[in-house]
Amino acid sequence: MSFYRTTTTSGATTKSDRTGMLPDPQNSEGQPATKEMLTYFRLSSISEQEAHSLRATQITSHILVRRITTVWFTVEWTDGVESWEPENALQPFQPEVVYAYWNANEGGRDGATKFDLFHVFAILDHSDMKGHGRKRTRKHSYKVQWVGYDENNLSWEPAAKVAILVPRMKEEYDQMHGL
């Protein structure tokens, strides 16, 4: 997997006295740990009780995983710990932090990532649209929110496309709505 750093090491620092971080065995002078030594995917291991009290204070940087068109953030938490979190895990946990980060970047998420492939975050609605052709068939479509984008950047996608992109999510949505 290829990671592309968006900030230099000096552009985003860490504190050596933060809990949850491994000490650097080659660093006996108490210097800050490197970004590579941060906890990965802390959200996957927090308890339900912690989820109510733990909050991200800010996103300090991001890296791009171009091969699978995803983003990982460096996140600072209210308890002082800093960790790497995937965008698609942080967005459902604390969406306002994700949106604020991208809005603060010139060009937003599109300008920062230059990705041309997007991932479905949620299916929000569905519609049956009548075709204007000869057969007047009904075309089923879904209102989709994308990973990294807020509710102002929704799109209507054909059912066939949604079934290919996120078959399980579509199936769950259809069952919930009796489709």
N, CA and C atoms as a LAMMPS dump frame, in Angstrom:
ITEM: TIMESTEP
0
ITEM: NUMBER OF ATOMS
537
ITEM: BOX BOUNDS ff ff ff
-5.0000000000000000e+02 5.0000000000000000e+02
-5.0000000000000000e+02 5.0000000000000000e+02
-5.0000000000000000e+02 5.0000000000000000e+02
ITEM: ATOMS id mol type element x y z
1 1 1 N 0.833 -1.161 0
2 1 2 C 0 0 0
3 1 3 C 0.885 1.234 0
4 2 1 N 0.552 2.234 -0.786
5 2 2 C 1.352 3.448 -0.87
6 2 3 C 0.699 4.575 -0.094
7 3 1 N 1.439 5.14 0.84
8 3 2 C 0.958 6.29 1.587
9 3 3 C 1.669 7.525 1.069
10 4 1 N 0.95 8.609 0.903
11 4 2 C 1.529 9.864 0.476
12 4 3 C 1.293 10.887 1.565
13 5 1 N 2.369 11.347 2.184
14 5 2 C 2.272 12.289 3.291
15 5 3 C 1.943 13.674 2.745
16 6 1 N 1.082 14.389 3.459
17 6 2 C 0.699 15.724 3.025
18 6 3 C 1.335 16.819 3.86
19 7 1 N 2.003 16.455 4.945
20 7 2 C 2.737 17.437 5.726
21 7 3 C 4.121 16.872 5.993
22 8 1 N 5.062 17.744 6.222
23 8 2 C 6.402 17.282 6.566
24 8 3 C 6.428 16.918 8.038
25 9 1 N 7.487 16.23 8.455
26 9 2 C 7.605 15.831 9.852
27 9 3 C 7.62 17.054 10.751
28 10 1 N 8.264 18.132 10.297
29 10 2 C 8.318 19.333 11.125
30 10 3 C 6.995 20.087 11.127
31 11 1 N 6.136 19.829 10.149
32 11 2 C 4.856 20.517 10.061
33 11 3 C 3.82 19.988 11.021
34 12 1 N 4.012 18.795 11.545
35 12 2 C 3.061 18.214 12.498
36 12 3 C 3.855 17.429 13.522
37 13 1 N 3.851 17.92 14.748
38 13 2 C 4.662 17.282 15.784
39 13 3 C 3.788 16.548 16.779
40 14 1 N 4.418 15.682 17.532
41 14 2 C 3.711 14.955 18.585
42 14 3 C 4.436 15.187 19.895
43 15 1 N 3.758 14.933 20.997
44 15 2 C 4.368 15.078 22.317
45 15 3 C 4.756 13.71 22.837
46 16 1 N 5.94 13.614 23.429
47 16 2 C 6.426 12.316 23.9
48 16 3 C 5.718 11.856 25.164
49 17 1 N 5.062 12.77 25.87
50 17 2 C 4.436 12.368 27.124
51 17 3 C 2.98 11.936 26.955
52 18 1 N 2.496 11.772 25.749
53 18 2 C 1.118 11.349 25.534
54 18 3 C 0.97 9.866 25.814
55 19 1 N -0.145 9.511 26.401
56 19 2 C -0.395 8.1 26.695
57 19 3 C -0.807 7.381 25.432
58 20 1 N -0.645 6.067 25.434
59 20 2 C -1.051 5.274 24.283
60 20 3 C -0.021 5.226 23.181
61 21 1 N 1.143 5.833 23.409
62 21 2 C 2.176 5.842 22.386
63 21 3 C 3.335 4.966 22.836
64 22 1 N 3.887 4.253 21.912
65 22 2 C 5.032 3.411 22.216
66 22 3 C 6.294 4.259 22.287
67 23 1 N 7.179 3.983 23.225
68 23 2 C 8.433 4.727 23.27
69 23 3 C 9.324 4.332 22.107
70 24 1 N 10.106 5.276 21.63
71 24 2 C 11.031 5.029 20.536
72 24 3 C 12.298 4.416 21.118
73 25 1 N 12.6 3.151 20.79
74 25 2 C 13.763 2.502 21.384
75 25 3 C 15.078 3.17 20.992
76 26 1 N 15.105 3.871 19.873
77 26 2 C 16.333 4.53 19.444
78 26 3 C 16.399 5.968 19.935
79 27 1 N 15.404 6.399 20.664
80 27 2 C 15.33 7.777 21.088
81 27 3 C 15.363 7.843 22.613
82 28 1 N 16.547 7.942 23.194
83 28 2 C 16.679 7.964 24.65
84 28 3 C 16.657 9.386 25.204
85 29 1 N 16.568 10.39 24.341
86 29 2 C 16.609 11.776 24.794
87 29 3 C 15.223 12.349 25.059
88 30 1 N 14.17 11.541 24.933
89 30 2 C 12.824 12.029 25.195
90 30 3 C 12.279 12.912 24.093
91 31 1 N 12.79 12.78 22.886
92 31 2 C 12.295 13.56 21.756
93 31 3 C 10.906 13.074 21.363
94 32 1 N 10.114 13.915 20.714
95 32 2 C 8.787 13.484 20.281
96 32 3 C 8.86 12.278 19.357
97 33 1 N 7.88 11.4 19.471
98 33 2 C 7.804 10.228 18.602
99 33 3 C 7.447 10.674 17.193
100 34 1 N 7.72 9.837 16.233
101 34 2 C 7.399 10.165 14.85
102 34 3 C 5.95 9.82 14.561
103 35 1 N 5.43 10.359 13.457
104 35 2 C 4.054 10.067 13.049
105 35 3 C 3.859 8.574 12.841
106 36 1 N 4.878 7.889 12.378
107 36 2 C 4.771 6.464 12.11
108 36 3 C 4.533 5.655 13.38
109 37 1 N 4.855 6.228 14.55
110 37 2 C 4.705 5.503 15.808
111 37 3 C 3.358 5.735 16.475
112 38 1 N 2.494 6.532 15.884
113 38 2 C 1.192 6.796 16.482
114 38 3 C 0.322 5.552 16.453
115 39 1 N -0.667 5.527 17.322
116 39 2 C -1.644 4.446 17.337
117 39 3 C -2.441 4.481 16.041
118 40 1 N -2.688 3.308 15.474
119 40 2 C -3.49 3.232 14.263
120 40 3 C -4.907 2.806 14.601
121 41 1 N -5.858 3.497 14.05
122 41 2 C -7.271 3.14 14.089
123 41 3 C -7.776 2.939 15.512
124 42 1 N -7.631 3.954 16.336
125 42 2 C -8.074 3.919 17.728
126 42 3 C -9.585 3.713 17.834
127 43 1 N -10.335 4.244 16.879
128 43 2 C -11.795 4.121 16.918
129 43 3 C -12.26 2.671 16.931
130 44 1 N -11.46 1.775 16.377
131 44 2 C -11.865 0.37 16.323
132 44 3 C -11.782 -0.319 17.683
133 45 1 N -11.09 0.299 18.637
134 45 2 C -10.9 -0.371 19.923
135 45 3 C -11.496 0.376 21.111
136 46 1 N -12.249 1.449 20.868
137 46 2 C -12.819 2.164 22.007
138 46 3 C -14.129 1.518 22.446
139 47 1 N -14.392 1.607 23.734
140 47 2 C -15.619 1.024 24.281
141 47 3 C -16.793 1.966 24.025
142 48 1 N -17.993 1.454 24.257
143 48 2 C -19.196 2.267 24.059
144 48 3 C -19.205 3.452 25.025
145 49 1 N -18.719 3.226 26.249
146 49 2 C -18.66 4.301 27.238
147 49 3 C -17.667 5.379 26.796
148 50 1 N -16.514 4.953 26.291
149 50 2 C -15.522 5.908 25.804
150 50 3 C -16.051 6.701 24.619
151 51 1 N -16.859 6.075 23.798
152 51 2 C -17.387 6.732 22.605
153 51 3 C -18.211 7.964 22.958
154 52 1 N -18.833 7.96 24.141
155 52 2 C -19.637 9.11 24.555
156 52 3 C -18.784 10.234 25.12
157 53 1 N -17.637 9.912 25.696
158 53 2 C -16.808 10.942 26.311
159 53 3 C -15.614 11.34 25.45
160 54 1 N -15.117 10.44 24.638
161 54 2 C -13.943 10.719 23.816
162 54 3 C -14.343 11.526 22.589
163 55 1 N -13.639 12.601 22.332
164 55 2 C -13.919 13.45 21.184
165 55 3 C -12.62 13.835 20.498
166 56 1 N -12.692 13.955 19.2
167 56 2 C -11.555 14.452 18.438
168 56 3 C -11.537 15.967 18.582
169 57 1 N -10.387 16.524 18.941
170 57 2 C -10.301 17.98 19.049
171 57 3 C -9.975 18.598 17.703
172 58 1 N -9.138 17.903 16.924
173 58 2 C -8.823 18.398 15.588
174 58 3 C -8.112 17.336 14.766
175 59 1 N -8.151 17.548 13.471
176 59 2 C -7.362 16.746 12.535
177 59 3 C -6.158 17.599 12.193
178 60 1 N -4.961 17.048 12.354
179 60 2 C -3.754 17.843 12.127
180 60 3 C -3.136 17.633 10.753
181 61 1 N -3.368 16.475 10.142
182 61 2 C -2.829 16.219 8.804
183 61 3 C -3.541 15.012 8.215
184 62 1 N -3.228 14.732 6.979
185 62 2 C -3.796 13.544 6.341
186 62 3 C -2.77 12.924 5.41
187 63 1 N -2.976 11.642 5.12
188 63 2 C -2.183 10.956 4.113
189 63 3 C -3.15 10.309 3.134
190 64 1 N -2.693 10.14 1.918
191 64 2 C -3.516 9.551 0.867
192 64 3 C -3.042 8.142 0.574
193 65 1 N -3.976 7.237 0.491
194 65 2 C -3.68 5.879 0.046
195 65 3 C -4.246 5.813 -1.368
196 66 1 N -3.418 6.21 -2.322
197 66 2 C -3.883 6.384 -3.702
198 66 3 C -4.365 5.087 -4.336
199 67 1 N -3.767 4.002 -3.975
200 67 2 C -4.119 2.724 -4.597
201 67 3 C -5.588 2.366 -4.389
202 68 1 N -6.127 2.725 -3.231
203 68 2 C -7.533 2.431 -2.953
204 68 3 C -8.341 3.713 -2.716
205 69 1 N -7.804 4.826 -3.119
206 69 2 C -8.434 6.155 -3.026
207 69 3 C -9.097 6.407 -1.674
208 70 1 N -8.311 6.272 -0.62
209 70 2 C -8.809 6.568 0.721
210 70 3 C -7.874 7.539 1.421
211 71 1 N -8.367 8.11 2.501
212 71 2 C -7.62 9.096 3.277
213 71 3 C -7.535 8.623 4.725
214 72 1 N -6.37 8.815 5.339
215 72 2 C -6.181 8.589 6.776
216 72 3 C -5.803 9.927 7.393
217 73 1 N -6.384 10.223 8.554
218 73 2 C -6.124 11.469 9.265
219 73 3 C -5.266 11.23 10.493
220 74 1 N -4.47 12.231 10.857
221 74 2 C -3.852 12.282 12.171
222 74 3 C -4.82 13.068 13.039
223 75 1 N -5.329 12.436 14.091
224 75 2 C -6.38 13.03 14.919
225 75 3 C -5.864 13.247 16.334
226 76 1 N -6.111 14.438 16.876
227 76 2 C -5.826 14.717 18.285
228 76 3 C -7.122 14.539 19.063
229 77 1 N -7.036 13.823 20.2
230 77 2 C -8.206 13.494 21.012
231 77 3 C -8.227 14.321 22.289
232 78 1 N -9.387 14.401 22.93
233 78 2 C -9.541 15.183 24.164
234 78 3 C -8.669 14.673 25.301
235 79 1 N -8.291 13.394 25.273
236 79 2 C -7.432 12.854 26.335
237 79 3 C -5.946 13.043 26.042
238 80 1 N -5.619 13.783 24.978
239 80 2 C -4.231 14.091 24.665
240 80 3 C -3.538 13.118 23.745
241 81 1 N -4.171 12.012 23.421
242 81 2 C -3.566 11.01 22.538
243 81 3 C -3.772 11.436 21.089
244 82 1 N -2.818 11.106 20.257
245 82 2 C -2.905 11.372 18.824
246 82 3 C -2.844 10.035 18.097
247 83 1 N -3.677 9.853 17.072
248 83 2 C -3.704 8.575 16.356
249 83 3 C -4.032 8.784 14.885
250 84 1 N -3.755 7.75 14.1
251 84 2 C -4.163 7.713 12.694
252 84 3 C -5.552 7.093 12.629
253 85 1 N -6.464 7.715 11.898
254 85 2 C -7.819 7.191 11.739
255 85 3 C -8.23 7.265 10.274
256 86 1 N -8.866 6.222 9.758
257 86 2 C -9.369 6.29 8.384
258 86 3 C -10.56 7.251 8.312
259 87 1 N -10.62 7.985 7.235
260 87 2 C -11.694 8.968 7.047
261 87 3 C -13.079 8.329 7.158
262 88 1 N -13.231 7.136 6.576
263 88 2 C -14.551 6.495 6.586
264 88 3 C -14.956 6.001 7.974
265 89 1 N -14.038 5.944 8.939
266 89 2 C -14.379 5.589 10.32
267 89 3 C -14.624 6.838 11.166
268 90 1 N -13.901 7.911 10.881
269 90 2 C -14.065 9.142 11.659
270 90 3 C -15.339 9.888 11.265
271 91 1 N -15.717 9.833 10.001
272 91 2 C -16.897 10.571 9.543
273 91 3 C -18.182 10.171 10.272
274 92 1 N -18.488 8.882 10.471
275 92 2 C -19.707 8.574 11.223
276 92 3 C -19.589 8.893 12.715
277 93 1 N -18.371 8.886 13.252
278 93 2 C -18.142 9.138 14.676
279 93 3 C -18.252 10.625 14.999
280 94 1 N -17.618 11.463 14.185
281 94 2 C -17.612 12.902 14.413
282 94 3 C -17.503 13.639 13.078
283 95 1 N -18.59 13.693 12.31
284 95 2 C -18.543 14.258 10.96
285 95 3 C -18.139 15.725 10.91
286 96 1 N -18.525 16.508 11.912
287 96 2 C -18.224 17.935 11.876
288 96 3 C -16.727 18.207 11.846
289 97 1 N -15.925 17.351 12.463
290 97 2 C -14.466 17.523 12.46
291 97 3 C -13.912 17.254 11.061
292 98 1 N -14.433 16.227 10.406
293 98 2 C -14.001 15.899 9.039
294 98 3 C -14.353 17.036 8.092
295 99 1 N -15.592 17.522 8.157
296 99 2 C -16.03 18.586 7.25
297 99 3 C -15.262 19.88 7.506
298 100 1 N -15.013 20.201 8.766
299 100 2 C -14.253 21.411 9.099
300 100 3 C -12.834 21.328 8.549
301 101 1 N -12.232 20.149 8.646
302 101 2 C -10.872 19.975 8.132
303 101 3 C -10.828 20.212 6.626
304 102 1 N -11.738 19.574 5.89
305 102 2 C -11.727 19.739 4.436
306 102 3 C -12.1 21.16 4.032
307 103 1 N -13.018 21.801 4.75
308 103 2 C -13.401 23.176 4.425
309 103 3 C -12.259 24.152 4.665
310 104 1 N -11.365 23.844 5.595
311 104 2 C -10.221 24.704 5.89
312 104 3 C -9.116 24.57 4.84
313 105 1 N -9.127 23.485 4.075
314 105 2 C -8.126 23.278 3.03
315 105 3 C -8.548 23.988 1.753
316 106 1 N -7.611 24.683 1.136
317 106 2 C -7.911 25.358 -0.126
318 106 3 C -8.284 24.312 -1.177
319 107 1 N -9.411 24.494 -1.795
320 107 2 C -9.886 23.525 -2.778
321 107 3 C -10.677 22.394 -2.162
322 108 1 N -10.812 22.387 -0.824
323 108 2 C -11.573 21.348 -0.144
324 108 3 C -10.968 19.972 -0.332
325 109 1 N -11.79 18.96 -0.186
326 109 2 C -11.317 17.58 -0.306
327 109 3 C -10.859 17.284 -1.732
328 110 1 N -11.614 17.773 -2.713
329 110 2 C -11.24 17.528 -4.109
330 110 3 C -9.854 18.072 -4.424
331 111 1 N -9.593 19.296 -3.988
332 111 2 C -8.302 19.913 -4.253
333 111 3 C -7.154 19.234 -3.525
334 112 1 N -7.422 18.766 -2.315
335 112 2 C -6.373 18.131 -1.509
336 112 3 C -6.047 16.719 -1.976
337 113 1 N -7.061 15.975 -2.417
338 113 2 C -6.821 14.574 -2.772
339 113 3 C -6.643 14.352 -4.266
340 114 1 N -7.363 15.126 -5.064
341 114 2 C -7.379 14.95 -6.524
342 114 3 C -7.832 13.538 -6.921
343 115 1 N -8.627 12.918 -6.053
344 115 2 C -9.181 11.594 -6.359
345 115 3 C -10.3 11.733 -7.382
346 116 1 N -10.409 10.749 -8.254
347 116 2 C -11.515 10.733 -9.21
348 116 3 C -12.43 9.532 -8.975
349 117 1 N -12.184 8.799 -7.9
350 117 2 C -13.021 7.673 -7.499
351 117 3 C -13.482 7.932 -6.068
352 118 1 N -14.773 7.726 -5.813
353 118 2 C -15.344 8.062 -4.515
354 118 3 C -15.991 6.837 -3.889
355 119 1 N -16.136 6.867 -2.565
356 119 2 C -16.728 5.761 -1.818
357 119 3 C -18.049 6.214 -1.201
358 120 1 N -19.037 5.341 -1.238
359 120 2 C -20.346 5.647 -0.672
360 120 3 C -20.246 5.657 0.852
361 121 1 N -20.721 6.733 1.456
362 121 2 C -20.775 6.838 2.913
363 121 3 C -22.126 6.346 3.425
364 122 1 N -23.206 6.789 2.768
365 122 2 C -24.548 6.408 3.217
366 122 3 C -25.557 6.55 2.088
367 123 1 N -26.567 5.711 2.137
368 123 2 C -27.728 5.857 1.256
369 123 3 C -28.787 6.569 2.089
370 124 1 N -29.234 7.729 1.63
371 124 2 C -30.127 8.564 2.426
372 124 3 C -31.588 8.511 1.996
373 125 1 N -31.836 8.224 0.724
374 125 2 C -33.202 8.262 0.218
375 125 3 C -33.271 7.444 -1.065
376 126 1 N -34.472 7.227 -1.539
377 126 2 C -34.662 6.518 -2.806
378 126 3 C -35.822 7.155 -3.559
379 127 1 N -35.872 6.874 -4.845
380 127 2 C -36.92 7.457 -5.664
381 127 3 C -37.184 6.569 -6.863
382 128 1 N -38.412 6.579 -7.307
383 128 2 C -38.779 5.939 -8.564
384 128 3 C -39.062 7.054 -9.555
385 129 1 N -38.26 7.13 -10.586
386 129 2 C -38.461 8.154 -11.604
387 129 3 C -38.993 7.5 -12.863
388 130 1 N -40.002 8.115 -13.432
389 130 2 C -40.551 7.591 -14.674
390 130 3 C -39.635 7.97 -15.821
391 131 1 N -39.367 6.983 -16.673
392 131 2 C -38.563 7.24 -17.856
393 131 3 C -39.365 8.026 -18.875
394 132 1 N -38.672 8.784 -19.71
395 132 2 C -39.349 9.584 -20.727
396 132 3 C -39.299 8.919 -22.094
397 133 1 N -38.839 7.691 -22.131
398 133 2 C -38.744 6.963 -23.4
399 133 3 C -40.068 6.332 -23.771
400 134 1 N -40.011 5.479 -24.755
401 134 2 C -41.206 4.794 -25.25
402 134 3 C -41.873 3.917 -24.199
403 135 1 N -41.062 3.192 -23.47
404 135 2 C -41.61 2.191 -22.55
405 135 3 C -42.119 2.787 -21.244
406 136 1 N -41.721 3.988 -20.914
407 136 2 C -42.145 4.64 -19.671
408 136 3 C -41.868 3.771 -18.445
409 137 1 N -40.702 3.185 -18.418
410 137 2 C -40.331 2.331 -17.287
411 137 3 C -39.945 3.191 -16.087
412 138 1 N -40.092 2.609 -14.935
413 138 2 C -39.678 3.3 -13.715
414 138 3 C -38.202 3.004 -13.468
415 139 1 N -37.451 4.055 -13.222
416 139 2 C -36.039 3.894 -12.909
417 139 3 C -35.859 4.153 -11.421
418 140 1 N -35.325 3.171 -10.753
419 140 2 C -35.095 3.258 -9.314
420 140 3 C -33.734 3.912 -9.09
421 141 1 N -33.669 4.903 -8.199
422 141 2 C -32.394 5.547 -7.897
423 141 3 C -32.295 5.825 -6.398
424 142 1 N -31.061 6.064 -5.964
425 142 2 C -30.777 6.287 -4.547
426 142 3 C -30.036 7.604 -4.367
427 143 1 N -30.383 8.31 -3.287
428 143 2 C -29.673 9.529 -2.912
429 143 3 C -28.49 9.104 -2.049
430 144 1 N -27.282 9.436 -2.49
431 144 2 C -26.058 8.932 -1.875
432 144 3 C -25.227 10.076 -1.302
433 145 1 N -24.693 9.844 -0.093
434 145 2 C -23.693 10.735 0.489
435 145 3 C -22.353 10.029 0.368
436 146 1 N -21.312 10.785 0.046
437 146 2 C -19.993 10.22 -0.219
438 146 3 C -19.057 10.427 0.965
439 147 1 N -18.106 9.529 1.132
440 147 2 C -17.109 9.64 2.204
441 147 3 C -16.336 10.946 2.016
442 148 1 N -16.253 11.732 3.096
443 148 2 C -15.517 12.986 3.078
444 148 3 C -16.339 14.195 2.677
445 149 1 N -17.578 13.989 2.295
446 149 2 C -18.423 15.088 1.83
447 149 3 C -19.655 15.219 2.716
448 150 1 N -20.086 16.467 2.926
449 150 2 C -21.245 16.709 3.784
450 150 3 C -22.549 16.587 3.002
451 151 1 N -23.639 16.95 3.645
452 151 2 C -24.974 16.798 3.069
453 151 3 C -25.234 17.753 1.908
454 152 1 N -24.341 18.687 1.658
455 152 2 C -24.496 19.609 0.531
456 152 3 C -23.97 19.015 -0.768
457 153 1 N -23.329 17.869 -0.703
458 153 2 C -22.73 17.246 -1.883
459 153 3 C -23.293 15.854 -2.13
460 154 1 N -24.602 15.762 -2.153
461 154 2 C -25.272 14.485 -2.39
462 154 3 C -25.497 14.304 -3.88
463 155 1 N -25.729 13.06 -4.286
464 155 2 C -26.07 12.81 -5.685
465 155 3 C -27.059 11.661 -5.775
466 156 1 N -27.833 11.674 -6.848
467 156 2 C -28.76 10.582 -7.137
468 156 3 C -28.055 9.618 -8.06
469 157 1 N -28.009 8.356 -7.673
470 157 2 C -27.318 7.333 -8.455
471 157 3 C -28.293 6.219 -8.828
472 158 1 N -28.144 5.652 -10.036
473 158 2 C -29.016 4.545 -10.45
474 158 3 C -28.845 3.332 -9.533
475 159 1 N -29.918 2.599 -9.349
476 159 2 C -29.91 1.425 -8.471
477 159 3 C -28.849 0.42 -8.886
478 160 1 N -28.671 0.23 -10.181
479 160 2 C -27.679 -0.742 -10.66
480 160 3 C -26.267 -0.347 -10.231
481 161 1 N -25.958 0.931 -10.274
482 161 2 C -24.63 1.406 -9.874
483 161 3 C -24.423 1.224 -8.371
484 162 1 N -25.434 1.557 -7.588
485 162 2 C -25.348 1.411 -6.13
486 162 3 C -25.181 -0.061 -5.76
487 163 1 N -25.87 -0.941 -6.473
488 163 2 C -25.765 -2.386 -6.21
489 163 3 C -24.354 -2.894 -6.455
490 164 1 N -23.651 -2.307 -7.402
491 164 2 C -22.268 -2.704 -7.692
492 164 3 C -21.317 -2.115 -6.658
493 165 1 N -21.511 -0.831 -6.318
494 165 2 C -20.6 -0.144 -5.399
495 165 3 C -20.708 -0.65 -3.961
496 166 1 N -21.928 -0.779 -3.464
497 166 2 C -22.142 -1.163 -2.061
498 166 3 C -23.322 -2.129 -1.948
499 167 1 N -23.148 -3.365 -2.385
500 167 2 C -24.276 -4.303 -2.399
501 167 3 C -24.888 -4.556 -1.02
502 168 1 N -24.067 -4.695 -0.003
503 168 2 C -24.591 -4.972 1.343
504 168 3 C -25.355 -3.764 1.896
505 169 1 N -24.805 -2.574 1.696
506 169 2 C -25.466 -1.364 2.17
507 169 3 C -26.817 -1.184 1.472
508 170 1 N -26.858 -1.447 0.174
509 170 2 C -28.104 -1.342 -0.594
510 170 3 C -29.124 -2.364 -0.098
511 171 1 N -28.672 -3.574 0.135
512 171 2 C -29.56 -4.633 0.622
513 171 3 C -30.164 -4.26 1.982
514 172 1 N -29.338 -3.747 2.887
515 172 2 C -29.82 -3.329 4.204
516 172 3 C -30.815 -2.178 4.084
517 173 1 N -30.496 -1.212 3.212
518 173 2 C -31.395 -0.076 3.003
519 173 3 C -32.733 -0.558 2.446
520 174 1 N -32.675 -1.428 1.443
521 174 2 C -33.897 -1.957 0.827
522 174 3 C -34.755 -2.703 1.846
523 175 1 N -34.14 -3.5 2.702
524 175 2 C -34.882 -4.235 3.731
525 175 3 C -35.534 -3.281 4.731
526 176 1 N -34.804 -2.242 5.127
527 176 2 C -35.338 -1.259 6.072
528 176 3 C -36.547 -0.52 5.507
529 177 1 N -36.531 -0.298 4.192
530 177 2 C -37.577 0.504 3.56
531 177 3 C -38.573 -0.332 2.756
532 178 1 N -38.507 -1.643 2.888
533 178 2 C -39.46 -2.521 2.225
534 178 3 C -39.413 -2.481 0.713
535 179 1 N -38.23 -2.346 0.161
536 179 2 C -38.083 -2.292 -1.306
537 179 3 C -37.769 -3.657 -1.881
